[in-house]
Amino acid sequence: MNIAIIGTGWIAEKMAEAVNGLDDNYTAYAVGSRTAEKAEAFAEKWGFEKAYGSYEEMLKDDGIDLVYIATPHSHHYENAKMCIEAGRNMLVEKAFTANAAQAEEIIRLAREKGLLITEAIWTRYMPSRRIIDEIIKSGIIGTPHMVYADLCYPMSHKERIIKPELAGGALLDIGVYTLNFASMVLGDDIEALSGQCTKFPSGTDSQNSVSVTYKNGSIANLCSSALTPGSRNGTVFCSDGYLIAENINNPEVIRVFSTEHELIKEVYPPKQINGYEYQVIECREAIENGWTECPSMPHSETVEIMKQMDTLRNLWGIRYPFE
């Protein structure tokens, strides 16, 4: 599978590392940037066969099997539409778009053309997700009733976090992981969604605290911040014990405890290249089978999480200038 990347930033480099670590079924094929110099430097560093000085030029290349969109949130909608018009399958970095309306439109357009479009929320594709699912389904700690998760990094110096025109803020950049963690455990049958945030002078959220109440009585408490480091842990509280996933952004170990706080078991996910490879592997399976979505992150889940973030931004009075 020939993989192309739109964008040459840090996240694009992580994907390039993953592709280079996979077997010969995956080729670092092409990279597109806004300048030829950036594209050529990236291609040389990461061993990509072709470099293009514009996205439009790259997308004309019929050798491409999958395009990874690694631009800021604000540009995903535009870049995805370009891919759709060119007939290219897409893996779109999280947050999928700036809002749910954009997400629904590009999903509809991709489906009409029979193209794969899927969100690169890497935690949905990782083996750790299956490990957590299996522990809960086993009944060893009973029925889940509450989830707590936090994800915080000091990122207040980054333009993509500060600027409204880049769809910035802690919520879309890292809060999306906490919402996905809760969704993977407790589902999406939500009774109420509320929260608070503080803002940068620019108007984007600097940190936030979110509460989700589910119709079955379960609750999730979620925090994300661009001002501080955090534990990064996700805890699932159940009727007969609880589990802690250390680092919900790429779980390193899942520990299971009894009601007496005794360690029952701990599970380490398998060794990985860097964690980005799993979504690429599933994209290949999807393309080979003619699917327009990936089972690990179906379109319905992408739209649901985007709607949750829309609700929270509306509550906080955060609106991007292009909306």
Secondary structure, DSSP 8 states (H G I E B T S, - for coil): -EEEEE--SHHHHHHHHHHHHS-TT-EEEEEE-SSHHHHHHHHHHHT-SEEESSHHHHHT-TT-SEEEE-S-HHHHHHHHHHHHHHT--EEEESS-SSSHHHHHHHHHHHHHTT--EEEE-GGGTSHHHHHHHHHHHHTTT--EEEEEEEEE---TT-HHHH-GGGT-SHIIIIIHHHHHHHHHHH-S-EEEEEEEEEE-TTSSEEEEEEEEEETTS-EEEEEEESSS-----EEEEETTEEEEEE-TTS--EEEEEETT--EEEEE-----SSS-HHHHHHHHHHHHHT-SSBTTB-HHHHHHHHHHHHHHHHHHT---TT-
